[in-house]
């Protein structure tokens, strides 16, 4: 399955926060694509906090969350303070639709 990462950047009217709304698939191989977007959003306005909102993601690999959080907190202090980024995750991580489809195909074949 093709795991595409779709991101919408929303900047609050009061210019104190930005939200990166992820609507695609977050995997271990594409999480790093969020880093320059988050850094760029943070650099728009001094003191801006950035939330990476994964609650609308199509599917999320569990390891990608840890990798993303570590990468965001590793941003140099002169670029952004460590608390400038926040990751919002859903209560239950959505599974890959391809896995769901393949399990249904196996059931039908059996």
Order of alpha helices (4+ residues) and beta strands (2+ residues): beta-beta-beta-alpha-beta-beta-alpha-beta-alpha
